[in-house]
């Protein structure tokens, strides 16, 4: 498994990133097909060569990094939040003792990882048997199949499952069974879902909570700052999120640097956000960012969604007047020669390739390339692109009108 360091994790053949030529796709990637996401995501060859991906997760980040690097991508890893260690979490043990003493009538389990971590922490503190008896006494409702599996693996039975894997639906099952005057314990997943807890209280329940893992600030915030800068400068193609707090963590870090506005703008246009599921996607949508989301809310499906998105939207082939031009991320192949473009020239090429052969006016190019502040800067950007391409004649100047791809 890769060592997720602060520096970019590169494949054997290094490739730099690109500003995508296409806008983010719709809310769901609409990926149908059978269940085995992990096997379907396997691919031969460096299919992600030329792409650059940001990973914001803490737990299981190595899985994402390995999957992308094996396919040729360069990965920037910076946890936006991290999980507090169990042995440092006296709050968890205090809440566990309170739940054991209370003997709840209903227990809501939201995540498999959280439930296992709760059991392990209780065992380590000598509370395991008492917690097991407490759970046997309660009506257990689980949020999804993974949570059900964890509950049953621990030797307990559940009385209901939310098929859509949403906390709101899980709470709805508890309410259907009646909670007036009853004690309800809720296993939280990283943060307190105030709205759902209030639904239980409004229905007359006495609510207790336990957070087997808590999101806290990352230990190395300089890494996060570098990721913020890379996103804001549109030096990444995709940023992955596996938890809603990670979205908040990234935006908060950007706000501290005075870059939250440019960060969100980049995620709206230029850098694709990829969320593991609708809960994680919610804070992105609140920001006006439309992420790609797999239909199955699993890590393997997220990897597959990112791979398919980039290979469909980030690879272009144009027949020019001089021969075929192939763009794969920032890697450009023409006339048997392959070059890697820097971000600025790649952004200029993306604009010209958006309408192959059409003349793009200076005014339009200035609008599409915000870093080119005036016509002189635009001319310099075109000059840099020509110098970087295998054949400078791929870009033509149309006097008094603008520039075009030589098609």
Secondary structure, DSSP 8 states (H G I E B T S, - for coil): -----SS-B--SS-------SS----SB----S-S-HHHHH--SS-TTTT-EEEE--STTHHHHHHHHHHTT-EEEE--SSEE--GGG-HHHHHHHHHHHHHT-SEEEE--HHHHHHHHHHHHHTT-HHHHHHHHHHSEEEESSHHHHHHHHHTT---SEE-TT--HHHHHHHHHHT--TT-EEEEE-SBS--HHHHHHHHHTT-EEEEE-SSBEE--S-HHHHHHHHHHHHTT--SEEEESSHHHHHHHHHHHHHTT-HHHHHHHHHTTSEEEESSHHHHHHHHHTT---EE-SS-SHHHHHHHHHHHHHHHSEEEEEETTEEEEEETTEEEETTEEEE--HHHHHHHHHHHTTTT--EEHHHHHHH-TT--SHHHHHHHHHHHHHHSS-GGGEEEETTTEEEE--
